[in-house]
Amino acid sequence: MQMAAAQELFEERVTQIPLVRQRASDARITAIREPQDLLPLLFAHTAYKSYPQSFVDQGRWDGMLRWMQTLSVADLGNVDVRNVADVDEFLERLWAAGHCVLASSGSGGKCSFLNHTRGDRELKTRHFKHTSGWPYARSAPDRPLFWLGPIEGRNSAVEAAQINRVNWGRPGAMHALKAPLRMVDVNRAAAMRRKMADGSATPGEIAAFEAEAAAKAERGRAEMIELADLILDHRGEPIMLSGMWAQHMTIMKRARERGIGDGRFHPESIVTAGGGVKGIALPPDYKAQVDRFYGDVIRPGAYGMTELAQMMPRCEAGRYHRAPGLVWLVSDDRGERLLTPAADADAQGHATGRFAFLDLLYEGRWGGIVSGDKVTIDFNERCPCGRHGPTLLDTIARYAESGPDDAIGCAGTIDAYIRGAVDA
């Protein structure tokens, strides 16, 4: 059924998206009959950040539109980019024209830009409704919602918070950091990091950058303490709280200052944590400390990424499960050969490789990606939790962190095609 759906989608997208058409031509794929036919049609995840950085730095927004058109279903000719001041205004112009483009946070030094339709947003919201609390809780908009980040901005993480507000938040009880996420600030910081890394930043530029970062951090700390107090004041009722590990440690520290001990939160509260530990000094047992602090609350987990609409919730056995509309394709390290149970699984039915997928949800673009993630798949038909497999083990890592370079075989040819299309 998945292959039939993939073929139906391919028939549409090959006529709509130039890069899908090019990938099919290069691989001589005319139809999708089995998973191996699909793998050569997937994009490297770097494709969505393959624009020349000069387009953003120099405000060449017409060039950004040409680049985005190679990856989008809709015609972007209705977007007015005259007198656009910066990347945030560029994004607002796209949204005003009906193109719901989201930017990643650019933690690797460059932001991705991914086109969506309003229908994509609606379908994603519906998917999150049924998966974000699974298998422990069903969503209902009846609880105070605390998001330890910005709630405004054209960013994929912000979108997740906005979706949770719809699915979980009681009207009037949505609490987040006040300042919007501005991509121009993200780009400026990334550009400065690049200059510092290659030695081109002057001492004056570095000092100004560090002073601005310190002032921003101080404002953020004050706002975080205010938000922490509000969370602690609501600890006796079911809440939903999402943040990074370091932020949870800040809440715990504030609780100690107020004389609040461990395990004082309502047991039907939902708490999620992750990320946010780079460059921050935390004790070795910070996760255990946070767990003890919140006590016996609901802690769902999920695996997802900016390029993915259908996140994969984690079951009681610590395995990640897939939605029926998400095709999993775990490949070799270069993203060129599909791993199979017969050829690659060990005695336990496990195999480790690069995570790739086709997300059948998307209307605005091709949802096929070869990611930068190293995963272990369990090909067995049953998960230890008793539900149907296959599943992913909770051992996911980035290839860039685990040793080998993030060298996806198709990345070079995709980048070359996009450069040619943009320059034409």
KAFENTA-V396125 format. One line per field, one symbol per residue. ss: DSSP state (2 for helix, 1 for strand, 0 for the rest). psi: psi as a letter, one per 20 degrees, with the letter a starting at -180 (. if undefined). burial: I if it has 16 or more other C-alpha atoms within 10 Angstrom, else O. Layout:
ss = ???
psi = ???
burial = ???
//
This chain:
ss = 0222222222222222022222222220000000222220001122222000222220002222222220000002220000000022222222220000011000000000110002222222222222200000000000111111110000122222222222221111111110000022222222222222220000222222222222222222222222222222200000111110222222222222200000000000011110000000000002222222220001000110000000011100000100000111111000000100222200000111111111100000000111111111110001000001001100001122220000000022222222222220
psi = hghghggggghghhihohhgggggghilpiqohrhhhhgiiqqqhihjkjqphhgghjkmhhhhggghhijqgqpjijpojpkphahhhgghhghhjjompqqrikhjipqqppprrhhggghgggghhihhiqjhqpqpmjqppoolaqiqqmqhhhggghghgghhpppjkpprqhpqophhgggggghhhghhhjjipqhgggggghgghgghhgghgghhgghghgghhjiirprppparghhhhgggghgghjkpaqkjqpijqppqqrakipjpoqqhkhghggghghbmrpmrrqparhiphnroqpahjkqpqqqhjoppnprrhikhpppqhghiqahijqqpapprrooihphirpkpqorjppqpqoiqipqhiirqarrpqlkprphhijfqqmnphigghgggggghhhi.
burial = OIIOOIIOIIOOIIOIIIIIIIIIOOOOOOOIOOOIIIIIIIIIIIIIIIIOIOIIOOIIIIIIIIIIIIIIIIOIOOIOIOOIOIIIIIIIIIIOOIIIIIIIIIOOIIIIIIIIIOOIIOIIIOIIIOIIIIOOIOIOOOIIIIIIIIIIIIIIIIIIIIIIIIIIIIOOOIIIIOOOIIIOOIIOIIIIIOOOOOOOIOOOOOOOOOOOOOOOOOOIOOOIIOIIOOIIOOIOOIIIIIIIIIIIIOIIOIIOOOOOOOOIIIIIIIIIIOOOOOOOOOOOOOIOIIIOIIOOIIIIIIIOOIIIIIIIIIIOOIIIIIOOOIIIIIIIIIIIIIIIOOOOIOOOIIIIIIIIIIIIIIIIIIIIIIIIIIIIIIIIOOIOOOOOIIIIIIOOOOIOOOOOOIOIOIIOOIIOIIIOOIOO
//
